[in-house]
Amino acid sequence: MTYGKRPLEGVRVLDFTRVYSGPYCTMMLADLGAEVIKVEKNGTGDDTRAFMPMKDGESGYYLYLNRNKKSIALDMKKKESVEIVYRLAEWADVAVENFSPGVAERLGIGYDDLKKKNPAIIYGSISGFGQNGPYRCKPAYDVVCQAMGGFMSLTGEAGGKPYKLGPSIVDASAGIHMAFAIVSALFYREKTGVGQFIDIGMMDTAFSTLENFVVTKTLTGVTPTRNGNANLGSAPFNSYRTRDGYVTIAVANNSLFDKLTTVMDRRDLLQDERLDQNYKRKMNEDILDVIIEEWTQNYTTKEICDMLDAAGVPVGPILGIDELISDPHLKEREMLVEIDSPVVGKVIYPGNPIKYSETKVDRFESAPGLGENTKEILAVCGYENREIEELMSKGII
C-alpha cells in the first residue's frame, strides 16, 4: 500500500456488493480514499440502478451509494470473467461481497478461491444472518432484519402496530460494522502480514445496537415494548405538542430537570416526591408528560427551543428533509455535498460524517455508469487491447 492525504489512499478494494449494506460499506471506504472497483452484472448491474428516485434513466439511490467508485461489468457465469476476478484479486487488498451465503463460493469467487491468488487478502462478507446458524440461508432485506433483530418490537406507539425505522438502518449498521472491521483487519495485517475472512450478519448488528433493552430483560425480568418516543430509562424524554408542531425534550438527570423546571416556572415539581429522582420520574412519566405538554402548547416550537437552549436543556425541533437540505449547521459541517452527475446534473447528497484533523475526506465524484471503467480496469490487470476486444466480442464484458 501507499499513503496519501486521504486516510485510506492506496488501499484497493474489489467490490462485489449491491443494493445497500455492502455499497454503503464500500462507499465509506471510497470516501476515505480507497480505490474501489465495483464488479457488476453485465447488462443490468446493481439492482439499485432501477430504484427510485429516477431522473433521465438514472437512479438517485444508486448515485448516492456508489460515488467515488469505478465499475466493471462482467458475466460471472463465464470462466473468463472468473479469471478476470482472480487477476483483480492479486491487485486488491480487500474484497467485499453481500451475496447470500454460498453464492460467492458457487461462482468461484469465495474467500478460499481469492486467497489462493492473494494469501494476504482481507475478505468481507455481509449477509442477513451470517455464515452459520439456523437462519444462515434465509433471504433478507433490511425490514426483515429490523423485525427479527428487535427494532420493530420496540418502534411505534405503546400498544400499537410495530413499525420499522424510516431509513434502512440495519443495512447501514451492517455496512458501518464491516467498514470498521476491514480497517481493523488492515491494521492487523500491517503488523502481521496476515489477511482474514470477516463475517457480518445484519440480524447480529441490529441485536448488538439494542442499547439497554436487552439488559432490562436479563437484569430485571421486565420485557421492553413499544413506547412511542419515550426513553426506556429516563423521563421526561419525549416529543411534546407545541402551538405549531412538536418539540423533543431530553432530560436524563436531576441537574437538567432542575433547569427545565426553572424555565417552566414550575419549581414546585422538585418537591414532588413522585418526581424528585430520575427513576421516580420514569415511573410517573404519564403524569409528568401531561404537565410538560400543558406548558409546551403555550409556545411555538422555536420559542421552546430558544428558552431551553439558553438554559442548557437538550431540545430540538423535528426537522424534515426540506429543512435538513438547507440547514446551516449541516452546511458548515460539510454534510451537504453537491455531486455533478454527467446524466442528471448537480445533485445534493449527504456528506461523510467523519472529520479528521490531519487527513481529508474531500473526494465526492459521481457514481460510474455500468461498466464505465471496464477497459481501464482490464488494462491495469495486464490485459492487452486484443484480449479486451475478444472479451467484448464474446459478451463477457
HELIX and SHEET records of a PDB file:
HELIX    1   1 SER A   21  ASP A   31  1                                  11    
HELIX    2   2 ASP A   47  ALA A   50  5                                   4    
HELIX    3   3 GLY A   60  LEU A   65  1                                   6    
HELIX    4   4 LYS A   79  TRP A   91  1                                  13    
HELIX    5   5 VAL A  103  LEU A  107  1                                   5    
HELIX    6   6 TYR A  111  LYS A  117  1                                   7    
HELIX    7   7 ASP A  142  MET A  148  1                                   7    
HELIX    8   8 PHE A  151  LEU A  154  1                                   4    
HELIX    9   9 ILE A  169  THR A  192  1                                  24    
HELIX   10  10 MET A  202  SER A  208  1                                   7    
HELIX   11  11 PHE A  213  THR A  220  1                                   8    
HELIX   12  12 ASN A  254  MET A  264  1                                  11    
HELIX   13  13 ARG A  267  GLN A  271  5                                   5    
HELIX   14  14 ASN A  278  MET A  283  1                                   6    
HELIX   15  15 GLU A  285  THR A  296  1                                  12    
HELIX   16  16 THR A  301  ALA A  311  1                                  11    
HELIX   17  17 ILE A  321  LEU A  324  1                                   4    
HELIX   18  18 PRO A  328  GLU A  332  1                                   5    
HELIX   19  19 THR A  374  VAL A  380  1                                   7    
HELIX   20  20 ASN A  385  SER A  393  1                                   9    
SHEET    1   A 6 LYS A  69  LEU A  74  0                                        
SHEET    2   A 6 GLU A  35  LYS A  41  1                                        
SHEET    3   A 6 ARG A  12  ASP A  15  1                                        
SHEET    4   A 6 VAL A  94  GLU A  97  1                                        
SHEET    5   A 6 ILE A 122  SER A 127  1                                        
SHEET    6   A 6 PHE A 197  GLY A 201  1                                        
SHEET    1   B 2 MET A  54  LYS A  55  0                                        
SHEET    2   B 2 GLU A  58  SER A  59 -1                                        
SHEET    1   C 3 PHE A 237  ARG A 241  0                                        
SHEET    2   C 3 TYR A 246  ALA A 250 -1                                        
SHEET    3   C 3 VAL A 315  PRO A 317 -1                                        
SHEET    1   D 2 LEU A 336  SER A 341  0                                        
SHEET    2   D 2 GLY A 345  PRO A 350 -1                                        
END                                                                             
